[in-house]
């Protein structure tokens, strides 16, 4: 999803493609293409476009709301739903003995069925295969339900009714954010493909935005960004530096800055708008006063370049130590996610609290947290043979429910002599640490941080909170 700006070769651009679901889907798609090619060969006198694709905006073109086979960037075909269409002008083309022209073509915004919305994209008409018309959408047959399924459905009616409001909000959210308004951003030396919709002002809804990596101001034109760089006084995030460590292996200096949302509103709001491009269910955009932001950067002689961040409430009534976490795509799969998670727990240890992230976690967030929790728990169990769950929770600042869910996912809990125990062998521990040799976690020795002073509630605010609780 990203490429360095100095690399002009489009072939080296890295894209994440959806994995093949079923072999049958590829066979059906190839049959569809083959049928279209045979039909074109049988009628060579016609000069129309092949029947397999929609190259014209006519009745034979794809219909918005219908599903078709769509060719992915590597040539494989996947079922996708057409969400929207637009008229787009391509680059100028030279015409022999005539002026240059800019042909107008139709593009379609598609969602690949059974894949995350981050893969949604605008595709050219020729990539949509319409040889056999729209594909039928999956429907449930009432007669095929077994008696057990009907009984379970009846028992879950109350739960479904309670969650009807949340489902309606979820549907409304998907409808409002189904089409990305910004497709790419330029951040520092990287050009990054975006994943989701972000509520930027309407005048900034365009193909590409340009972002200053120091103050996070966003602009519409590259020339504006160049002029801004010459006058921007910032070379690091605002706030105070709380962490600095030089990695002896890579030679990279990692730094962390603590930014108060009430003191640096514009920076934090820009950060939230920018991060929404890569987070599907983020709802915090402008109300940043109750939050602290911890910005992870790579620092060099030019300045501190943003890598990722996490935010947390200044005073969380639920005991959460993390509200939102993001590592920008160019720096993912480099250990920065686990570093940020470990940093949040190191802050909880200094505060003397047990913490947990806000739920529900995203798919990528759940993977990162499960991996971190498993690493910490197995490391503690490796060094100490007998520890209670409460002792592990106090030593690691991880909540008991997170510890139990992690041990259950590792299949390490057994029922023995009337009680539940953790059962694992030295072979399992050694095998795990062989697969996870390097863990770039936060070094507590390099952390210089004291808990911020939280303003206590007044008597009026206390009484209002008590009445609300009642």
N, C-alpha and C positions, 0 to 999 in steps of 0.2 A: 503494500500500500504506500510505499514511499520510495524516494530515490534522492541521492545527493544532487544538488543543482548543477554541480560542475560536470556531471556525467551526462553527455549529450546523447548517448545511445539509448534509444527507447527499448531495445531488446534486453537491456540489463535491468529494466525496471521490475521490481519484485511485486507480484500480486499474489494474494491468498485465494486460491480457487476452491470451490466446494468439492469435497470428495465424492466419488461415484457412489450412488446409493445402491442400485440393483443393476445387474448385468442386463436384465430384460429391458430396462429403460433405454440403454444405449442401442440395443438391437432394434427396438421399435422406432427410435429416432432415425437410425440408418435406413430402415425400411421406408420411412417417410421420405427421406431425401432421395433414396433410390427410385421410389415411385414417381417423384417429381421429375427426376432426370429422364426416366423412361418416357414420361408424358411429353417432355420437351423434345426428345429425339423423334417421337412419332409425328410431331407437327413442326417440321423445320421451317415451314414457310412463314410462320408467325414471328413477328419481331418483338413480341412482348417479353417482359422479364420472366424468369423461371417461376413456376408455380410454387416452388418451395419457400420463397421469401416474398415479403411485401415491399416492393420498391416504389410503389406509387400509393398516394393517399386516396385510395378509391374504395369501392365496396369490397374488393378482395383483400384489403389491408386488415391488420389485426384490430380487434374491437377492444376498447377499454373495459376492463372488468372480466375479460375472458382469459383462458389459459392456453398456452401454446408451448411447443418445444422451442427453446431458445439456445442458440450456440454460445457457449462460454468462450472466454478469450483464447483458450487452448484448443478450441475446435470441438470439444465434447458438448453434447446436448443435454439440457435439463429442463424440466417442466417449470414454467414461470407464469406469473399472472401479470397482465398489463395493467398498470395503475394510472398512467397518464401519457399523453402524446403532446408533441410540440413541433413547430416548424423551425428548422435550424439552417442557417446558411453556412456552407463549407468554404474552405479557402479558395482564393481566386485561381481560376484555371485559364491558361492561354488557349485561345482558339485560333486556328490557322486562318490567316488573312482576316482577322477580326479583333475586336477589343476583348480584354479579359472579362470573364463572367464569374459570378459567385452563385453556383447552383443551390437551390433551396430543396432540402430533403426533410423527411419526417423521421423523428426519433421517438422511441417509446421507453418509458420508465417502467422497468419490470422488477418484480419480486420473485426470487427463486423459492419455490415451494419447499417446505421442510428445512430451510436454511435461515440463518440469522439475517435480520434486516440490514446489517452492515454490508452485505453483498449486493444490495439493490443498486441499480445503475441505469443510466441512459444507454440504449443500444440502437444501432442503426437498423433500418427496416429489413435489410437483407439478412440479419441474424435471426429474425423471427420466422420460424418455419410454419407456414399456413397451408400446407399441401392438403391436409384432411380436415381443415376447419378447426374450430375451438375444441379443446379437450373437455370432457365432462368433469365437473368438480366432484370431490368425494362426498357422498351422501350416505347416511346411515339407514339401513333397512330395519324397520321396526319388527318385522316378522322373524328376523334372524337372531333376535335377542333370546338368550336362554333364561330359564326361570330364575337362576341365581343372579343374573345381571339385572333383571327387573326388580328383584327384591332389594339388591344393593342400591338401585336407583331410587326406590321408594324411601329407603332409610336416609339417603343423602339429600332429600328434597328440602329439609329444613336448612341444611348447610348451604345449599345452592341459593335459597331465598335470602339468607343472610349476606351472601357474597354478591348479590345481584347489583348492588350499588357500585361495588368496586369493579365488577365486570363492565358496567356501563361506562365508568370513568376510563377504564383501560381501552375500551373500544373508541371512545372519543379521542383519547390521546393518540391512538394509532391513526385515526382518520386525519387529525390535524397535522401529524408529523410524518405522514407516509412518504412524502417526496422531499428529498434533501434540497435545501435552498442554496447551499454552498457545496461544491463538488471537490474543491482542492484549496489548500492553503500553503503559503510559503512562510516557513518559520525558520529563521536563521539560514543555515545552509541546506535545508531540506525542503522538498516539495512533497506534501502528504495528501493522499486521497482521504477524504472524510468518510465517516460511517453513517451518521445520523443527522437529522434535522436539528438546527439550533436557532433560537428566536432572535437572530440579528435584526436590526432595523431593515425595513423593506428595501431601502436604497442600497443596501449591501448584499442583497440576495443576488448573487451572480456566480459565474463559473469558478472564479478563483479570488481569494482574498489574500492580502499581504499583511503579515503581522510582525511587529517589532519584538524580537525575542527578549528584550530587556524590560520594557514597560508594558508590553502586550497590547499596545494600541493597534487597531486593525484599520486597514486602508484598502481602497478599491484599485489603485494603480501602482505599478512598480516604481514609476518616477516619484510618486509621493513618498514611498518608502525610502528611496535613496536620499531624498531631501531630508526626511525625518531622521535618518541615521546620522547625518552630519550635525544635527542640532540636538539630538536626544542626550540629555545629561546623565542618564542612567546606564550603568554597566552591571547591575545586579538587581534582584528584587528588592523592594523596600522592606523595612523591618530590620530585625537584628539577626546576625549570624549565630546559630547555636551549635553547629557541627561542621568540622573540617577534618578530612582525612585523606592522605595521599596513599593510593593503592600501589604497593611496591611492584606488583606483577605487571599491571597495565600502565603505570605511570600517570593515572588519571586522578585528579583531586576532586573529591565529592564534597559538596557543601550543602547545608540546609539552612534556610532562612525562615524565621517565624514572622508572619504578617498578620496583624490585627485587622479584621474586616471593618471595624468601626473607624480606624485611623487611616486606612488606605482603601477607600470604597471603590474608586474607579479601577484600580489594579485588580482587586478581587472580583469585581463584576466582569471585567474583561476575561479573567481566568475562567470564570464559570461559563461564560458564553463559548469560549474556546474549547473547554473540556466537554461541553454538551455535544460537540461534533463527533465525539468518540464514546459517549455514554447515552444509552437509550432512555433510561428512566430517571435522569437527573432533573429535579424540579427547582433547585436553588439557583436563581439568576441574579437578583438585585438585592434581596434582603440578606446582606452579608454581615450585618453588625453583630449577631450573636455567635459568630464563628471565628476560629483561628485557622490560618492556612500555613502549612509547612511545605515550602517549595524546595525540591531537590534539584541541584544544579551540578553541571560539570564546569569547573572553573579553570581558566588559563589566563595568560597575560592580557587577552582581549576583554575578558569579563566572565560573568557567570551565566552559562547557557542552560535554560530550563529543560529539565528531563521529565519531571512528573511532580505530583504533589498529593497531599491528603489534607482533609479538613476535619475539624472536630468542634463540637459545641463547647463554649466556654464553661457552661454549667449544664451537664446533661442529667436530667432526672432519671433516665433509664440506665445510667452508668456506661454509656457508649464512649469508647475512646477513639472512634473513627466514624466519620459521617460519609465521606466520599474519597475515593482513591483513583488515581489515573497515572499511567505511564504512557507517554506519547509513543505512537507506533514505531518511530525510528530506533527507540531505545528498549523496546520490549524484547523478551527472551534474553535479557542480559543480567538478570538477578535484581533489577531495581525494584520490582514489585515486592519481593520478600524483604528487601532492605527497608522499604517504607513501612511495611507491616511490623517488622521488628522495631523500628523507631517508635511507632505508636505504643508498643508494649513497654519499651524502655521508659517512655514518658510516664506511663501508668505506674511503673515500679517506683519512679521518683516521687510520684504523688501518693504512693502507698495504697493504690486502689487495684481492683481487679476489673478488667475492661473487656469489651467485645465490640465488634463492628455492628453498625446498624444493619438490620435485616429488612427485606431479603437481599442476599448478595447476588450480583450478576454472575453469569456463567464463568467469565474469566476471573472474577474476584473469588468465587467459591474454590476454584482450582488452586489459586495462589494461597488462600488461607489454609486449605486442607493440607497443602504441602508444607507450609510453615509450621502448623500445629503438629503434624506428624514428626517433623524434624526435631522440634523442641522436646516433645514428649519422649521420643525414643532416645534422645541424647541424655535426658534426665534418668530414664529407666536403665540406660546402659551404665551410668555411674553409680546408681543406687538401686539395690535389689528390692528393698522394702520401703514403699512410700504410699501413703494414702492419697486419695484423689484431692482431698482438701490441702494437703501439703504441696502437692504438685501445682494446684491452683494458686496458692500464695507465693510459691517460688517463681512461677512463670507469668503471673498476672493474667492468666487465661481463665475464663469462666468455666465452671464445672460442667455445664451442659455442652460447651464446645469440646472439652476434654473427652467426655463420654461419647459424643457423636464421632469424634476422630478415631477413638479406639474401636468403636463399632465398625467404622468403615474399613479399618485395617484387620477386622476379624480377630481381635486380640482378647476380647472379654469372654470368660468362661464361668460357668456356674459350678462351684466345687465346695462340697461340705456345707451346704446351706448358705453360701454367700457368693457374690460375684467377685472374681479376681481377674487380674491381667496376666495372661499366660503367653510368654514369648521366649524363644530360645536365642542363644548367642548367634546361631547361624542366621536367623531372621534379621537381627540387628546388623550383623556384618554385611549381609546382602543389601540391606537398605542403604547403608552408608557407602557402599561401593558404587551404587547408582547415583548417589548425590554426594559427590566428593567435595565440590566447592560450594560454599554458601556465603555469599557476600552480604552478611547481616550487619546491623548497626553495631559499632564498637562503643560501648558505654564510656570508655576512657576518653574518647574524643568528643563527648557530648557535654556541653556547658549550658545547662538550662535549669531554671528554677520555675516552679509553677506560678502562673500569673495570679495577681491578686483579683479575686472575684468579688465584686461589690455585693455586700449582703442585701437581702430584700428589706424594704421598709415595712413598718407595721401595716400600712394600708395595702401594700402588695401582698403581704403575708395573709391578711384577712381575706383578700380577694381570691388568692390561690386556695385557701381553705374552703371558701364558699363554692368555688368551682369544683373542688374535689367532692364536696357533699352532693 
